[in-house]
Amino acid sequence: MTTRAGSPADRVRPSARHDRLLTVAQAYVDAAAARNELPHRDLSRLSRTRVRVDPEFCREVARHFDRAPRRALDADLVARYNRFTEETRRHFALLEPAGLRVVPWQGPGQPYHGAAELIDAVDRTGVLYVYLTSAGHGPHGPAPDHPLCAPSGVTVNGVELLHNDIFRVVHDVFGHILHGATMGVAGEFRAAYGHLAMYSPLVHPVVFTEQVSQICWFFHGPHLADRTGRWPRRGAPGWIPPAERPYPEQKLFPCPPGFLDRFIASFTEESG
């Protein structure tokens, strides 16, 4: 069964900082498009995007992620990740002009419980707390042999952020906050789709693996199925609340052919 979202299931109220964020992000896209680094997009349309979430597609992606080798790195993938970290740092550099400050989260648990709380806190303070990769990341913590677990060269409050920290920050800002996307499956899909518009096509498969594949595993992974092979509904016996689920392992493998196209085909950009 395919569900269509474009409602409170995948959206929260717009950020009070939306217009300033949009101006900064659109200027970035305009300049990159002028250099032929990525296709030109009107980012203002993306907040009105509708998404069709197909649970079977999510489970297919999750199964592939679950069965994929921990590391399947080749020269092509190295080049894509190198480009991805470079572009992600460019996105991070946009935060100061947008009036935002990033601070490593040193408190217990997560800094935010959902997108609405994230947006409200950032609107009030101009501060975005980043939940560090070192604090919660997969079953074994950060993997030093993964390119996103390498130091980014950015130090904040004495903490050197990893490339994965940088990515999670810009995903929150240019995915969730800019587009008012929730943190459920539909909202995470919308956040990833909106943020893709700021990346060159070369690294779109990396964004899919690092964001969409992990989200599919977290919400639809085979580890969540019951003994009959079914995924229990919320509140039913055997259902595991998200707060009690494990984080996906940071794997490194090429995006399977067709997955990215099917993901993009799930979206409809509406005018008006």
Buried (B, 14 or more C-beta within 10 A) or exposed (E): EEEBBBEEBBBBEBBEBBEBBBEBBBEBBEEBEEEEBBEEBEBEBBBBBBBBBEBEBBBBBBBBBBEBEEEEBEEEBEEBBEBBBEBBBBBBEBBEEBEBEBBBBEEEEBBBEBBBBBBBBBBEEEEBBBBBBBBEBBEEBBBEEBBBBBEBEBEBEEBEBBBBBBBBBBBBBBBBBBBBBBBBBBBBBBBBBBBBBBBBEBBBBBBBBBBBBBBBBBBBBBEBBEEEEEBBEEEEEEEEEEEEBEBBBBBBBBBBEEBBEEBEEBBEEEEE
